[in-house]
Amino acid sequence: MSVTRHEPRKILSCVVEGGGLVYTAGITAEDFSLGVTDQTAQVLAEIDRLLALAGTDKSKILSATIWVPDIRLRDGMNVAWNQWTGGENLPARACIEAKLAGPDILVEIAVVAVK
């Protein structure tokens, strides 16, 4: 099985293809001064970009793992999520409360999609 890594960084690759599947790293927003809805919109736009690098798109996402530092942020995150998905091709999903890498990071999302 061949493996293709896109946009490698010091400790991870942003997206990896293998076995017909595409995996993103945990993606966070660029602008941490924004609220959770806008941070989520930034994250989802980046996921769109990364999936396109691997030749796929959000309609082929199998699963999504979402981390928020306070589960009460889930409703705000879901506003952007629902706009992004349009209620179609919904993946299996988990939303987990977890301490994130910095206090201003309000959401982190990783997805797995088919090629």
Biopython code that builds the backbone (N, CA, C, O; Angstrom):
import numpy as np
from Bio.PDB.StructureBuilder import StructureBuilder

atoms = [
    (1, "MET", "N", (0.849, -1.175, 0.000)),
    (1, "MET", "CA", (0.000, 0.000, 0.000)),
    (1, "MET", "C", (0.894, 1.238, 0.000)),
    (1, "MET", "O", (1.833, 1.345, 0.788)),
    (2, "SER", "N", (0.588, 2.149, -0.883)),
    (2, "SER", "CA", (1.344, 3.399, -0.903)),
    (2, "SER", "C", (0.713, 4.408, 0.055)),
    (2, "SER", "O", (-0.492, 4.388, 0.308)),
    (3, "VAL", "N", (1.552, 5.276, 0.569)),
    (3, "VAL", "CA", (1.112, 6.331, 1.487)),
    (3, "VAL", "C", (1.619, 7.659, 0.932)),
    (3, "VAL", "O", (2.789, 7.794, 0.575)),
    (4, "THR", "N", (0.723, 8.626, 0.868)),
    (4, "THR", "CA", (1.084, 9.963, 0.418)),
    (4, "THR", "C", (0.813, 10.932, 1.553)),
    (4, "THR", "O", (-0.281, 10.967, 2.117)),
    (5, "ARG", "N", (1.833, 11.718, 1.877)),
    (5, "ARG", "CA", (1.711, 12.717, 2.945)),
    (5, "ARG", "C", (1.743, 14.107, 2.326)),
    (5, "ARG", "O", (2.643, 14.428, 1.550)),
    (6, "HIS", "N", (0.764, 14.925, 2.671)),
    (6, "HIS", "CA", (0.686, 16.294, 2.166)),
    (6, "HIS", "C", (0.993, 17.270, 3.299)),
    (6, "HIS", "O", (0.574, 17.080, 4.441)),
    (7, "GLU", "N", (1.731, 18.313, 2.952)),
    (7, "GLU", "CA", (2.062, 19.393, 3.882)),
    (7, "GLU", "C", (2.640, 18.882, 5.197)),
    (7, "GLU", "O", (2.095, 19.145, 6.269)),
    (8, "PRO", "N", (3.757, 18.144, 5.107)),
    (8, "PRO", "CA", (4.396, 17.685, 6.344)),
    (8, "PRO", "C", (4.929, 18.859, 7.158)),
    (8, "PRO", "O", (5.424, 19.842, 6.606)),
    (9, "ARG", "N", (4.824, 18.742, 8.435)),
    (9, "ARG", "CA", (5.339, 19.724, 9.391)),
    (9, "ARG", "C", (6.383, 19.032, 10.268)),
    (9, "ARG", "O", (6.771, 17.892, 10.011)),
    (10, "LYS", "N", (6.817, 19.722, 11.278)),
    (10, "LYS", "CA", (7.844, 19.170, 12.171)),
    (10, "LYS", "C", (7.386, 17.890, 12.870)),
    (10, "LYS", "O", (8.176, 16.960, 13.033)),
    (11, "ILE", "N", (6.112, 17.834, 13.287)),
    (11, "ILE", "CA", (5.644, 16.670, 14.060)),
    (11, "ILE", "C", (4.483, 15.917, 13.419)),
    (11, "ILE", "O", (4.041, 14.907, 13.967)),
    (12, "LEU", "N", (3.973, 16.378, 12.271)),
    (12, "LEU", "CA", (2.828, 15.713, 11.652)),
    (12, "LEU", "C", (2.713, 16.110, 10.190)),
    (12, "LEU", "O", (3.360, 17.053, 9.734)),
    (13, "SER", "N", (1.884, 15.379, 9.467)),
    (13, "SER", "CA", (1.467, 15.794, 8.123)),
    (13, "SER", "C", (0.027, 16.271, 8.246)),
    (13, "SER", "O", (-0.758, 15.706, 9.007)),
    (14, "CYS", "N", (-0.315, 17.303, 7.501)),
    (14, "CYS", "CA", (-1.667, 17.861, 7.613)),
    (14, "CYS", "C", (-2.725, 16.914, 7.073)),
    (14, "CYS", "O", (-3.846, 16.875, 7.581)),
    (15, "VAL", "N", (-2.374, 16.149, 6.044)),
    (15, "VAL", "CA", (-3.301, 15.171, 5.485)),
    (15, "VAL", "C", (-2.479, 14.005, 4.932)),
    (15, "VAL", "O", (-1.425, 14.200, 4.327)),
    (16, "VAL", "N", (-2.989, 12.785, 5.153)),
    (16, "VAL", "CA", (-2.301, 11.575, 4.723)),
    (16, "VAL", "C", (-3.295, 10.688, 3.987)),
    (16, "VAL", "O", (-4.430, 10.497, 4.424)),
    (17, "GLU", "N", (-2.834, 10.144, 2.846)),
    (17, "GLU", "CA", (-3.639, 9.209, 2.057)),
    (17, "GLU", "C", (-3.026, 7.825, 2.149)),
    (17, "GLU", "O", (-1.806, 7.671, 2.092)),
    (18, "GLY", "N", (-3.876, 6.820, 2.292)),
    (18, "GLY", "CA", (-3.414, 5.436, 2.278)),
    (18, "GLY", "C", (-4.589, 4.486, 2.260)),
    (18, "GLY", "O", (-5.588, 4.709, 2.944)),
    (19, "GLY", "N", (-4.473, 3.423, 1.475)),
    (19, "GLY", "CA", (-5.525, 2.405, 1.449)),
    (19, "GLY", "C", (-6.874, 2.934, 1.019)),
    (19, "GLY", "O", (-7.907, 2.430, 1.458)),
    (20, "GLY", "N", (-6.881, 3.934, 0.174)),
    (20, "GLY", "CA", (-8.147, 4.498, -0.294)),
    (20, "GLY", "C", (-8.807, 5.452, 0.685)),
    (20, "GLY", "O", (-9.913, 5.935, 0.440)),
    (21, "LEU", "N", (-8.127, 5.726, 1.799)),
    (21, "LEU", "CA", (-8.663, 6.631, 2.812)),
    (21, "LEU", "C", (-7.796, 7.881, 2.918)),
    (21, "LEU", "O", (-6.615, 7.861, 2.572)),
    (22, "VAL", "N", (-8.390, 8.957, 3.395)),
    (22, "VAL", "CA", (-7.717, 10.237, 3.588)),
    (22, "VAL", "C", (-7.961, 10.662, 5.034)),
    (22, "VAL", "O", (-9.100, 10.717, 5.496)),
    (23, "TYR", "N", (-6.879, 10.959, 5.732)),
    (23, "TYR", "CA", (-6.934, 11.349, 7.143)),
    (23, "TYR", "C", (-6.398, 12.767, 7.283)),
    (23, "TYR", "O", (-5.331, 13.079, 6.753)),
    (24, "THR", "N", (-7.115, 13.619, 7.984)),
    (24, "THR", "CA", (-6.550, 14.929, 8.310)),
    (24, "THR", "C", (-6.013, 14.886, 9.734)),
    (24, "THR", "O", (-6.460, 14.095, 10.565)),
    (25, "ALA", "N", (-5.053, 15.748, 9.989)),
    (25, "ALA", "CA", (-4.617, 15.993, 11.358)),
    (25, "ALA", "C", (-5.747, 16.739, 12.068)),
    (25, "ALA", "O", (-6.725, 17.139, 11.436)),
    (26, "GLY", "N", (-5.612, 16.921, 13.355)),
    (26, "GLY", "CA", (-6.544, 17.787, 14.072)),
    (26, "GLY", "C", (-6.309, 19.216, 13.611)),
    (26, "GLY", "O", (-5.200, 19.737, 13.727)),
    (27, "ILE", "N", (-7.345, 19.846, 13.093)),
    (27, "ILE", "CA", (-7.236, 21.177, 12.500)),
    (27, "ILE", "C", (-7.857, 22.198, 13.453)),
    (27, "ILE", "O", (-8.954, 21.998, 13.974)),
    (28, "THR", "N", (-7.134, 23.294, 13.667)),
    (28, "THR", "CA", (-7.644, 24.397, 14.476)),
    (28, "THR", "C", (-7.717, 25.653, 13.611)),
    (28, "THR", "O", (-7.180, 25.684, 12.504)),
    (29, "ALA", "N", (-8.374, 26.672, 14.117)),
    (29, "ALA", "CA", (-8.548, 27.929, 13.398)),
    (29, "ALA", "C", (-7.223, 28.683, 13.290)),
    (29, "ALA", "O", (-6.268, 28.404, 14.015)),
    (30, "GLU", "N", (-7.194, 29.626, 12.383)),
    (30, "GLU", "CA", (-6.048, 30.532, 12.250)),
    (30, "GLU", "C", (-6.176, 31.717, 13.212)),
    (30, "GLU", "O", (-5.175, 32.213, 13.730)),
    (31, "ASP", "N", (-7.399, 32.161, 13.444)),
    (31, "ASP", "CA", (-7.646, 33.354, 14.257)),
    (31, "ASP", "C", (-8.352, 32.948, 15.548)),
    (31, "ASP", "O", (-9.559, 32.703, 15.565)),
    (32, "PHE", "N", (-7.579, 32.885, 16.621)),
    (32, "PHE", "CA", (-8.128, 32.451, 17.904)),
    (32, "PHE", "C", (-8.879, 33.549, 18.643)),
    (32, "PHE", "O", (-9.400, 33.314, 19.733)),
    (33, "SER", "N", (-8.943, 34.751, 18.060)),
    (33, "SER", "CA", (-9.716, 35.820, 18.695)),
    (33, "SER", "C", (-11.205, 35.679, 18.382)),
    (33, "SER", "O", (-12.032, 36.369, 18.977)),
    (34, "LEU", "N", (-11.546, 34.790, 17.453)),
    (34, "LEU", "CA", (-12.941, 34.598, 17.045)),
    (34, "LEU", "C", (-13.678, 33.703, 18.026)),
    (34, "LEU", "O", (-13.066, 32.976, 18.809)),
    (35, "GLY", "N", (-15.002, 33.768, 17.971)),
    (35, "GLY", "CA", (-15.836, 32.875, 18.757)),
    (35, "GLY", "C", (-15.857, 31.478, 18.155)),
    (35, "GLY", "O", (-15.290, 31.245, 17.088)),
    (36, "VAL", "N", (-16.508, 30.560, 18.837)),
    (36, "VAL", "CA", (-16.482, 29.155, 18.414)),
    (36, "VAL", "C", (-17.112, 28.940, 17.036)),
    (36, "VAL", "O", (-16.620, 28.116, 16.265)),
    (37, "THR", "N", (-18.179, 29.652, 16.712)),
    (37, "THR", "CA", (-18.819, 29.464, 15.401)),
    (37, "THR", "C", (-17.869, 29.873, 14.284)),
    (37, "THR", "O", (-17.726, 29.153, 13.295)),
    (38, "ASP", "N", (-17.224, 31.014, 14.433)),
    (38, "ASP", "CA", (-16.306, 31.477, 13.393)),
    (38, "ASP", "C", (-15.018, 30.650, 13.358)),
    (38, "ASP", "O", (-14.475, 30.404, 12.281)),
    (39, "GLN", "N", (-14.529, 30.223, 14.511)),
    (39, "GLN", "CA", (-13.370, 29.331, 14.501)),
    (39, "GLN", "C", (-13.717, 28.034, 13.774)),
    (39, "GLN", "O", (-12.916, 27.524, 12.991)),
    (40, "THR", "N", (-14.902, 27.504, 14.032)),
    (40, "THR", "CA", (-15.319, 26.272, 13.371)),
    (40, "THR", "C", (-15.409, 26.466, 11.866)),
    (40, "THR", "O", (-14.989, 25.594, 11.105)),
    (41, "ALA", "N", (-15.947, 27.588, 11.430)),
    (41, "ALA", "CA", (-16.031, 27.864, 9.989)),
    (41, "ALA", "C", (-14.634, 27.890, 9.370)),
    (41, "ALA", "O", (-14.442, 27.375, 8.268)),
    (42, "GLN", "N", (-13.658, 28.482, 10.059)),
    (42, "GLN", "CA", (-12.286, 28.486, 9.555)),
    (42, "GLN", "C", (-11.721, 27.070, 9.476)),
    (42, "GLN", "O", (-11.071, 26.711, 8.494)),
    (43, "VAL", "N", (-11.966, 26.279, 10.494)),
    (43, "VAL", "CA", (-11.482, 24.898, 10.511)),
    (43, "VAL", "C", (-12.089, 24.111, 9.348)),
    (43, "VAL", "O", (-11.382, 23.376, 8.658)),
    (44, "LEU", "N", (-13.376, 24.260, 9.135)),
    (44, "LEU", "CA", (-14.051, 23.503, 8.071)),
    (44, "LEU", "C", (-13.575, 23.942, 6.690)),
    (44, "LEU", "O", (-13.471, 23.114, 5.785)),
    (45, "ALA", "N", (-13.288, 25.213, 6.516)),
    (45, "ALA", "CA", (-12.730, 25.689, 5.240)),
    (45, "ALA", "C", (-11.351, 25.065, 5.008)),
    (45, "ALA", "O", (-11.018, 24.698, 3.881)),
    (46, "GLU", "N", (-10.566, 24.947, 6.052)),
    (46, "GLU", "CA", (-9.245, 24.318, 5.926)),
    (46, "GLU", "C", (-9.394, 22.823, 5.626)),
    (46, "GLU", "O", (-8.621, 22.272, 4.841)),
    (47, "ILE", "N", (-10.359, 22.178, 6.231)),
    (47, "ILE", "CA", (-10.607, 20.767, 5.926)),
    (47, "ILE", "C", (-10.998, 20.617, 4.460)),
    (47, "ILE", "O", (-10.532, 19.691, 3.796)),
    (48, "ASP", "N", (-11.839, 21.499, 3.945)),
    (48, "ASP", "CA", (-12.165, 21.473, 2.509)),
    (48, "ASP", "C", (-10.894, 21.542, 1.662)),
    (48, "ASP", "O", (-10.729, 20.779, 0.710)),
    (49, "ARG", "N", (-10.007, 22.459, 2.017)),
    (49, "ARG", "CA", (-8.766, 22.638, 1.255)),
    (49, "ARG", "C", (-7.899, 21.385, 1.320)),
    (49, "ARG", "O", (-7.366, 20.940, 0.303)),
    (50, "LEU", "N", (-7.760, 20.821, 2.513)),
    (50, "LEU", "CA", (-6.919, 19.640, 2.672)),
    (50, "LEU", "C", (-7.490, 18.429, 1.949)),
    (50, "LEU", "O", (-6.747, 17.661, 1.338)),
    (51, "LEU", "N", (-8.799, 18.256, 2.014)),
    (51, "LEU", "CA", (-9.411, 17.136, 1.297)),
    (51, "LEU", "C", (-9.211, 17.284, -0.212)),
    (51, "LEU", "O", (-8.968, 16.298, -0.908)),
    (52, "ALA", "N", (-9.311, 18.507, -0.710)),
    (52, "ALA", "CA", (-9.097, 18.750, -2.140)),
    (52, "ALA", "C", (-7.661, 18.386, -2.540)),
    (52, "ALA", "O", (-7.443, 17.858, -3.630)),
    (53, "LEU", "N", (-6.685, 18.662, -1.670)),
    (53, "LEU", "CA", (-5.291, 18.268, -1.944)),
    (53, "LEU", "C", (-5.183, 16.772, -2.187)),
    (53, "LEU", "O", (-4.366, 16.322, -2.990)),
    (54, "ALA", "N", (-6.006, 16.011, -1.494)),
    (54, "ALA", "CA", (-5.970, 14.557, -1.594)),
    (54, "ALA", "C", (-6.969, 14.020, -2.621)),
    (54, "ALA", "O", (-7.126, 12.807, -2.758)),
    (55, "GLY", "N", (-7.636, 14.910, -3.334)),
    (55, "GLY", "CA", (-8.546, 14.476, -4.391)),
    (55, "GLY", "C", (-9.895, 13.984, -3.915)),
    (55, "GLY", "O", (-10.506, 13.126, -4.553)),
    (56, "THR", "N", (-10.363, 14.517, -2.805)),
    (56, "THR", "CA", (-11.682, 14.131, -2.302)),
    (56, "THR", "C", (-12.383, 15.376, -1.774)),
    (56, "THR", "O", (-11.893, 16.490, -1.958)),
    (57, "ASP", "N", (-13.532, 15.194, -1.117)),
    (57, "ASP", "CA", (-14.270, 16.334, -0.589)),
    (57, "ASP", "C", (-15.146, 15.906, 0.580)),
    (57, "ASP", "O", (-15.216, 14.727, 0.927)),
    (58, "LYS", "N", (-15.808, 16.881, 1.176)),
    (58, "LYS", "CA", (-16.580, 16.632, 2.396)),
    (58, "LYS", "C", (-17.715, 15.641, 2.204)),
    (58, "LYS", "O", (-18.163, 15.039, 3.179)),
    (59, "SER", "N", (-18.194, 15.450, 0.984)),
    (59, "SER", "CA", (-19.277, 14.485, 0.755)),
    (59, "SER", "C", (-18.817, 13.050, 0.972)),
    (59, "SER", "O", (-19.639, 12.138, 1.054)),
    (60, "LYS", "N", (-17.503, 12.847, 1.066)),
    (60, "LYS", "CA", (-16.948, 11.501, 1.233)),
    (60, "LYS", "C", (-16.346, 11.278, 2.617)),
    (60, "LYS", "O", (-15.617, 10.311, 2.838)),
    (61, "ILE", "N", (-16.660, 12.181, 3.545)),
    (61, "ILE", "CA", (-16.165, 12.004, 4.917)),
    (61, "ILE", "C", (-16.932, 10.868, 5.586)),
    (61, "ILE", "O", (-18.163, 10.837, 5.581)),
    (62, "LEU", "N", (-16.175, 9.936, 6.159)),
    (62, "LEU", "CA", (-16.764, 8.816, 6.891)),
    (62, "LEU", "C", (-16.978, 9.146, 8.355)),
    (62, "LEU", "O", (-18.011, 8.816, 8.938)),
    (63, "SER", "N", (-15.979, 9.809, 8.946)),
    (63, "SER", "CA", (-16.083, 10.124, 10.369)),
    (63, "SER", "C", (-15.382, 11.440, 10.673)),
    (63, "SER", "O", (-14.454, 11.858, 9.982)),
    (64, "ALA", "N", (-15.861, 12.068, 11.726)),
    (64, "ALA", "CA", (-15.269, 13.313, 12.217)),
    (64, "ALA", "C", (-15.148, 13.208, 13.728)),
    (64, "ALA", "O", (-16.055, 12.738, 14.414)),
    (65, "THR", "N", (-14.012, 13.654, 14.224)),
    (65, "THR", "CA", (-13.812, 13.771, 15.666)),
    (65, "THR", "C", (-13.611, 15.249, 15.961)),
    (65, "THR", "O", (-12.762, 15.914, 15.368)),
    (66, "ILE", "N", (-14.406, 15.739, 16.884)),
    (66, "ILE", "CA", (-14.407, 17.161, 17.226)),
    (66, "ILE", "C", (-14.098, 17.290, 18.706)),
    (66, "ILE", "O", (-14.696, 16.618, 19.547)),
    (67, "TRP", "N", (-13.147, 18.170, 19.007)),
    (67, "TRP", "CA", (-12.792, 18.443, 20.398)),
    (67, "TRP", "C", (-13.134, 19.892, 20.711)),
    (67, "TRP", "O", (-12.846, 20.790, 19.920)),
    (68, "VAL", "N", (-13.742, 20.114, 21.851)),
    (68, "VAL", "CA", (-14.024, 21.460, 22.359)),
    (68, "VAL", "C", (-13.565, 21.496, 23.820)),
    (68, "VAL", "O", (-13.658, 20.483, 24.513)),
    (69, "PRO", "N", (-13.071, 22.642, 24.300)),
    (69, "PRO", "CA", (-12.601, 22.700, 25.685)),
    (69, "PRO", "C", (-13.728, 22.732, 26.715)),
    (69, "PRO", "O", (-13.505, 22.479, 27.899)),
    (70, "ASP", "N", (-14.927, 23.041, 26.259)),
    (70, "ASP", "CA", (-16.110, 23.085, 27.129)),
    (70, "ASP", "C", (-17.282, 22.593, 26.286)),
    (70, "ASP", "O", (-17.595, 23.199, 25.260)),
    (71, "ILE", "N", (-17.928, 21.522, 26.691)),
    (71, "ILE", "CA", (-18.983, 20.908, 25.886)),
    (71, "ILE", "C", (-20.126, 21.884, 25.615)),
    (71, "ILE", "O", (-20.897, 21.694, 24.674)),
    (72, "ARG", "N", (-20.235, 22.925, 26.437)),
    (72, "ARG", "CA", (-21.278, 23.936, 26.198)),
    (72, "ARG", "C", (-21.024, 24.724, 24.914)),
    (72, "ARG", "O", (-21.919, 25.420, 24.437)),
    (73, "LEU", "N", (-19.821, 24.627, 24.347)),
    (73, "LEU", "CA", (-19.510, 25.278, 23.068)),
    (73, "LEU", "C", (-20.048, 24.496, 21.877)),
    (73, "LEU", "O", (-20.013, 24.982, 20.747)),
    (74, "ARG", "N", (-20.542, 23.294, 22.124)),
    (74, "ARG", "CA", (-21.012, 22.423, 21.041)),
    (74, "ARG", "C", (-22.108, 23.079, 20.209)),
    (74, "ARG", "O", (-22.101, 22.950, 18.985)),
    (75, "ASP", "N", (-23.034, 23.768, 20.828)),
    (75, "ASP", "CA", (-24.133, 24.390, 20.066)),
    (75, "ASP", "C", (-23.603, 25.421, 19.077)),
    (75, "ASP", "O", (-24.038, 25.454, 17.926)),
    (76, "GLY", "N", (-22.668, 26.264, 19.514)),
    (76, "GLY", "CA", (-22.073, 27.250, 18.620)),
    (76, "GLY", "C", (-21.277, 26.602, 17.505)),
    (76, "GLY", "O", (-21.310, 27.064, 16.364)),
    (77, "MET", "N", (-20.562, 25.534, 17.828)),
    (77, "MET", "CA", (-19.819, 24.790, 16.822)),
    (77, "MET", "C", (-20.781, 24.199, 15.810)),
    (77, "MET", "O", (-20.517, 24.224, 14.608)),
    (78, "ASN", "N", (-21.908, 23.662, 16.296)),
    (78, "ASN", "CA", (-22.890, 23.031, 15.403)),
    (78, "ASN", "C", (-23.517, 24.015, 14.415)),
    (78, "ASN", "O", (-23.955, 23.602, 13.342)),
    (79, "VAL", "N", (-23.570, 25.290, 14.748)),
    (79, "VAL", "CA", (-24.092, 26.284, 13.800)),
    (79, "VAL", "C", (-23.262, 26.245, 12.527)),
    (79, "VAL", "O", (-23.806, 26.129, 11.429)),
    (80, "ALA", "N", (-21.941, 26.343, 12.671)),
    (80, "ALA", "CA", (-21.056, 26.308, 11.498)),
    (80, "ALA", "C", (-21.064, 24.931, 10.844)),
    (80, "ALA", "O", (-21.065, 24.826, 9.617)),
    (81, "TRP", "N", (-21.071, 23.880, 11.651)),
    (81, "TRP", "CA", (-21.099, 22.507, 11.122)),
    (81, "TRP", "C", (-22.327, 22.294, 10.236)),
    (81, "TRP", "O", (-22.217, 21.770, 9.128)),
    (82, "ASN", "N", (-23.503, 22.707, 10.734)),
    (82, "ASN", "CA", (-24.740, 22.500, 9.979)),
    (82, "ASN", "C", (-24.762, 23.327, 8.691)),
    (82, "ASN", "O", (-25.284, 22.871, 7.673)),
    (83, "GLN", "N", (-24.203, 24.534, 8.729)),
    (83, "GLN", "CA", (-24.102, 25.337, 7.509)),
    (83, "GLN", "C", (-23.183, 24.644, 6.508)),
    (83, "GLN", "O", (-23.476, 24.606, 5.313)),
    (84, "TRP", "N", (-22.092, 24.105, 6.987)),
    (84, "TRP", "CA", (-21.095, 23.459, 6.124)),
    (84, "TRP", "C", (-21.638, 22.181, 5.497)),
    (84, "TRP", "O", (-21.460, 21.957, 4.299)),
    (85, "THR", "N", (-22.295, 21.346, 6.287)),
    (85, "THR", "CA", (-22.794, 20.074, 5.752)),
    (85, "THR", "C", (-24.085, 20.258, 4.967)),
    (85, "THR", "O", (-24.375, 19.469, 4.068)),
    (86, "GLY", "N", (-24.855, 21.274, 5.290)),
    (86, "GLY", "CA", (-26.155, 21.422, 4.649)),
    (86, "GLY", "C", (-27.096, 20.275, 4.975)),
    (86, "GLY", "O", (-28.112, 20.091, 4.304)),
    (87, "GLY", "N", (-26.762, 19.502, 6.007)),
    (87, "GLY", "CA", (-27.600, 18.372, 6.405)),
    (87, "GLY", "C", (-27.474, 17.167, 5.489)),
    (87, "GLY", "O", (-28.280, 16.240, 5.571)),
    (88, "GLU", "N", (-26.462, 17.168, 4.609)),
    (88, "GLU", "CA", (-26.299, 16.067, 3.655)),
    (88, "GLU", "C", (-24.975, 15.355, 3.883)),
    (88, "GLU", "O", (-24.013, 15.943, 4.376)),
    (89, "ASN", "N", (-24.945, 14.082, 3.516)),
    (89, "ASN", "CA", (-23.720, 13.274, 3.595)),
    (89, "ASN", "C", (-23.079, 13.353, 4.978)),
    (89, "ASN", "O", (-21.863, 13.492, 5.109)),
    (90, "LEU", "N", (-23.912, 13.263, 5.995)),
    (90, "LEU", "CA", (-23.413, 13.407, 7.361)),
    (90, "LEU", "C", (-22.552, 12.211, 7.770)),
    (90, "LEU", "O", (-22.974, 11.066, 7.613)),
    (91, "PRO", "N", (-21.355, 12.466, 8.291)),
    (91, "PRO", "CA", (-20.491, 11.370, 8.733)),
    (91, "PRO", "C", (-20.854, 10.907, 10.136)),
    (91, "PRO", "O", (-21.614, 11.566, 10.845)),
    (92, "ALA", "N", (-20.298, 9.762, 10.525)),
    (92, "ALA", "CA", (-20.316, 9.405, 11.939)),
    (92, "ALA", "C", (-19.491, 10.480, 12.637)),
    (92, "ALA", "O", (-18.531, 10.997, 12.066)),
    (93, "ARG", "N", (-19.863, 10.816, 13.868)),
    (93, "ARG", "CA", (-19.212, 11.960, 14.507)),
    (93, "ARG", "C", (-19.156, 11.785, 16.009)),
    (93, "ARG", "O", (-20.077, 11.245, 16.622)),
    (94, "ALA", "N", (-18.063, 12.249, 16.595)),
    (94, "ALA", "CA", (-17.940, 12.332, 18.047)),
    (94, "ALA", "C", (-17.539, 13.753, 18.396)),
    (94, "ALA", "O", (-16.703, 14.353, 17.720)),
    (95, "CYS", "N", (-18.136, 14.291, 19.451)),
    (95, "CYS", "CA", (-17.767, 15.612, 19.957)),
    (95, "CYS", "C", (-17.351, 15.412, 21.411)),
    (95, "CYS", "O", (-18.139, 14.965, 22.245)),
    (96, "ILE", "N", (-16.106, 15.752, 21.692)),
    (96, "ILE", "CA", (-15.494, 15.420, 22.967)),
    (96, "ILE", "C", (-15.007, 16.684, 23.664)),
    (96, "ILE", "O", (-14.370, 17.538, 23.047)),
    (97, "GLU", "N", (-15.310, 16.796, 24.952)),
    (97, "GLU", "CA", (-14.735, 17.875, 25.745)),
    (97, "GLU", "C", (-13.320, 17.468, 26.146)),
    (97, "GLU", "O", (-13.102, 16.406, 26.729)),
    (98, "ALA", "N", (-12.356, 18.346, 25.816)),
    (98, "ALA", "CA", (-10.955, 18.043, 26.121)),
    (98, "ALA", "C", (-10.163, 19.336, 26.275)),
    (98, "ALA", "O", (-10.504, 20.361, 25.685)),
    (99, "LYS", "N", (-9.127, 19.276, 27.056)),
    (99, "LYS", "CA", (-8.217, 20.404, 27.149)),
    (99, "LYS", "C", (-7.444, 20.487, 25.833)),
    (99, "LYS", "O", (-6.819, 19.511, 25.419)),
    (100, "LEU", "N", (-7.484, 21.641, 25.178)),
    (100, "LEU", "CA", (-6.804, 21.811, 23.899)),
    (100, "LEU", "C", (-5.448, 22.480, 24.108)),
    (100, "LEU", "O", (-5.101, 22.845, 25.231)),
    (101, "ALA", "N", (-4.687, 22.639, 23.038)),
    (101, "ALA", "CA", (-3.297, 23.083, 23.130)),
    (101, "ALA", "C", (-3.113, 24.511, 23.647)),
    (101, "ALA", "O", (-2.027, 24.869, 24.102)),
    (102, "GLY", "N", (-4.155, 25.319, 23.583)),
    (102, "GLY", "CA", (-4.065, 26.687, 24.086)),
    (102, "GLY", "C", (-5.425, 27.160, 24.555)),
    (102, "GLY", "O", (-6.445, 26.640, 24.102)),
    (103, "PRO", "N", (-5.466, 28.136, 25.455)),
    (103, "PRO", "CA", (-6.737, 28.564, 26.043)),
    (103, "PRO", "C", (-7.679, 29.262, 25.064)),
    (103, "PRO", "O", (-8.881, 29.333, 25.321)),
    (104, "ASP", "N", (-7.164, 29.775, 23.953)),
    (104, "ASP", "CA", (-8.007, 30.473, 22.987)),
    (104, "ASP", "C", (-8.499, 29.568, 21.869)),
    (104, "ASP", "O", (-9.286, 30.001, 21.026)),
    (105, "ILE", "N", (-8.051, 28.325, 21.848)),
    (105, "ILE", "CA", (-8.516, 27.368, 20.839)),
    (105, "ILE", "C", (-9.849, 26.811, 21.317)),
    (105, "ILE", "O", (-9.928, 26.175, 22.368)),
    (106, "LEU", "N", (-10.893, 27.058, 20.534)),
    (106, "LEU", "CA", (-12.244, 26.667, 20.943)),
    (106, "LEU", "C", (-12.760, 25.433, 20.241)),
    (106, "LEU", "O", (-13.787, 24.884, 20.638)),
    (107, "VAL", "N", (-12.061, 24.975, 19.188)),
    (107, "VAL", "CA", (-12.487, 23.770, 18.480)),
    (107, "VAL", "C", (-11.313, 23.200, 17.693)),
    (107, "VAL", "O", (-10.477, 23.935, 17.168)),
    (108, "GLU", "N", (-11.271, 21.884, 17.625)),
    (108, "GLU", "CA", (-10.301, 21.162, 16.806)),
    (108, "GLU", "C", (-11.059, 20.011, 16.157)),
    (108, "GLU", "O", (-11.848, 19.333, 16.816)),
    (109, "ILE", "N", (-10.821, 19.791, 14.868)),
    (109, "ILE", "CA", (-11.551, 18.757, 14.139)),
    (109, "ILE", "C", (-10.581, 17.950, 13.292)),
    (109, "ILE", "O", (-9.701, 18.509, 12.638)),
    (110, "ALA", "N", (-10.748, 16.618, 13.306)),
    (110, "ALA", "CA", (-10.035, 15.717, 12.409)),
    (110, "ALA", "C", (-11.072, 14.855, 11.701)),
    (110, "ALA", "O", (-12.068, 14.454, 12.304)),
    (111, "VAL", "N", (-10.838, 14.571, 10.417)),
    (111, "VAL", "CA", (-11.781, 13.753, 9.655)),
    (111, "VAL", "C", (-11.059, 12.630, 8.933)),
    (111, "VAL", "O", (-9.854, 12.689, 8.690)),
    (112, "VAL", "N", (-11.834, 11.601, 8.596)),
    (112, "VAL", "CA", (-11.394, 10.509, 7.742)),
    (112, "VAL", "C", (-12.381, 10.435, 6.591)),
    (112, "VAL", "O", (-13.592, 10.397, 6.806)),
    (113, "ALA", "N", (-11.862, 10.416, 5.367)),
    (113, "ALA", "CA", (-12.719, 10.380, 4.176)),
    (113, "ALA", "C", (-12.229, 9.290, 3.226)),
    (113, "ALA", "O", (-11.081, 8.854, 3.311)),
    (114, "VAL", "N", (-13.089, 8.861, 2.336)),
    (114, "VAL", "CA", (-12.653, 7.980, 1.259)),
    (114, "VAL", "C", (-12.135, 8.832, 0.113)),
    (114, "VAL", "O", (-12.555, 9.973, -0.079)),
    (115, "LYS", "N", (-11.237, 8.266, -0.624)),
    (115, "LYS", "CA", (-10.621, 8.965, -1.763)),
    (115, "LYS", "C", (-11.661, 9.233, -2.826)),
    (115, "LYS", "O", (-11.346, 9.813, -3.865)),
]
sb = StructureBuilder()
sb.init_structure("model")
sb.init_model(0)
sb.init_chain("A")
sb.init_seg("    ")
for serial, (resi, resn, name, xyz) in enumerate(atoms, 1):
    if name == "N":
        sb.init_residue(resn, " ", resi, " ")
    sb.init_atom(name, np.array(xyz, "f"), 0.0, 1.0, " ", f" {name:<3s}", serial, name[0])
structure = sb.get_structure()
